Amino acid sequence: MASLRRPIILFGPSGVGKSTLVKRLMQNYKDRFGFSVSHTTRQPRPGERNGVEYYFVTKEEFQKLVSENKFVEWAVFSGNMYGTSVMAIDDVIQHQKTPLLDIDMQGVMQVKKSELNARYLFIAPPSVECLEQRLRGRGTESEESISKRLAQAIAEIEYSKQPGNFDGIVVNDNLDTAYKQLEQFCLKDE
């Protein structure tokens, strides 16, 4: 069995461009990285597929998995539950790939307390104002949701500034530049 690289935790505010960056990395390195698909109780957005972007489950199904300790991390955000299952990480590892996890701040804190020996990268917006424009541009969020996401983003940015919380920070103010920095972080030798 080839030696496996440490899982990589990607964290940043909603709307910062994590999904876009991860999709590009996955397209360029299909044989090296595997995306750990999270579970969620939220409804799919247009074009999202079960088992690809997320495992879409009911609140009851999610709570059953929590009670069975099936998650490395899980959290509630905007009334929906999100979590990374042990199964999802194991699936990536069984395919000889480095797991990529896209999780929130509560998840990062939980993983840091777990046995998962991960590396942590924060994806930051150029500014909170820019993030607000991106969230509004999606056209999928209510005013209440945007307000909650922005308040959470401010807390996440503050958390990212605390020494030792992250192994790297990428500011996504230019997609190509941010991608190159993400790529360098993910490919560097451990």
N, C-alpha and C positions, 0 to 999 in steps of 0.2 A: 504494500500500500504506500502510495506517495505521501510525503509529509504534508500535513495540512496547515494552511496558514490560519492565523487567528481571525475570528469573525470581526467584521468592521461594522461599527455602529454609526449610522448617519443620522444626524439630528439637526433640526432647524425649524423655524416657525412655518406654519401652514402657509402655502403660497410662495415660499422662497425659491422653489424650483428644484427641490430634491428629486421628485419623480422624473423630471426631464433629464437631469444629470445622470441618474441611475440608469434610465433606459439607454442613454448613449453609451455609458460604460458597458452595460450588458451586451449591446450590439457589437461593440468593438472587442470584447473579451468573453465571448460565449463559453469558452472552455475553461476559463479561470475563475469566474465569479458566478454565484447563484444567489438570486434574490430570495430572501426568506419572506414568504407570503404571510402577512398578518391576518388574524381573524378580526372581524368587526360585526357589530350589531347595526351599523348604519345601513341605509338603503344604497344600492349601487347607483353611481352617477351614470349618465348616458355613455355607452361604450365599454363600461367596466364589466369584466367577466369573473364569475366565481372561480376561485382557485388560481387566478392569474394576478389581478390587482390585489384582491383580498379573498379570504374565505368569508362569505356573507352568511352569518348564522343568526338565529333568534337569541333574544336575551336569555331565555331559559337554557338553550344549548351552551351559550357562553358561560353562564354561571355554573353549569355542570362541569365544564372543563376546568374552571377555576377551582371548584371543590375537589377535583381529582388531581390538582397540582400539575396540570398539563402545560402551563405557561411559564416561560422564563421571566416574562414581565407582562403586566397588563395595566390598563388605566381606563378611566372614564373621562371623556372629553365631549363637551357640548351635548351631553345627554346620551352619547353612544359609547359603547365599550370597544376597546381595541386591545389586542394582545399578540405576542409572539410565542408560538407554541414550540415546545421541545421537538415535536414531530417535524415542524417546518425547517428548523435548523438541521436536524438529523438528515432530512431528505437532501439538503444541499451538500452536506458532508459526504453522504453515501455516493454522491456523484463526483467526488474528488474535486470539489470547488470550495472557494472561500465564501462563507455566508456573508451577505450584506443585509443589514437590518435597518429599516427606516422606522424609528420610534420617537416618542415624545419625551419630554423632560422627566415625567414620573417614571417612564420606562428606563431611561438612562440611569436614574438613581437606583432602581431595582436591580438592573443588570450589574451595576458596580458592586452591589452587595452579594451577587451570586458567584457561582464557580466559573462562569463564562469568562475566559481570559480574552477580552476583546480590546480592540483599538477604537478610539472615539474621534469622530470628525464632526465639527459644527459647521453647518451651512448657514451663513448669515445674509440678511438682506443689506443693501447699501444704506437703507434708512427705513424707519418705521413708515414714513410717508410713502416711500416706494412700495413697500409691502402692502399698504392699504390700497394703492392703485392696482396692484396685481390681483388682490382678492376681489375688488370690485369688478375688475376686467373679466373674471371667470364667469360672472353672471349666474353663479350657482348658490350664492350665500345671501341670507336675509341680513337686514341691518343689525339685528341682534347677534347673529352669528359672526358678522364682521367685527363688531365691537368686542365680543368675547375672544375671538382669535387675535385681535390686536393687543388686548390686555395680556393674553397669554404670551404673545410674541415678546413683549417688553420684559416679562419675567424670564423668558428663555434667554434673551440676549444678555441680561444681567447674570444669569447662571453661567453662561458661556465665558464670561470675563473672569470668573473665579479661578485662580491658579490651580492647575492639576485636574480640572474637570474634563479637558479635552486634549488630545494629542496633536490636534491641528484645527485651524479655522480657515474656511474659504468664504470670501465675500462674493456673492453672486450678483455683481453689477454688470458683468459682461459674460454671457454664456460660454463663449469659447475659452476665455481666460479661466473662468471658474472650473470648467471641465478639465482643462490641463492640470490645474492644481489638485482636483479630485483624483485624476488619473495618477499623478505623481505620488500622492499619499497612499493610494490603494496598491500601487505596484512596488513601492519601496520595500527593500528587504527588511525583515524583522530582526 
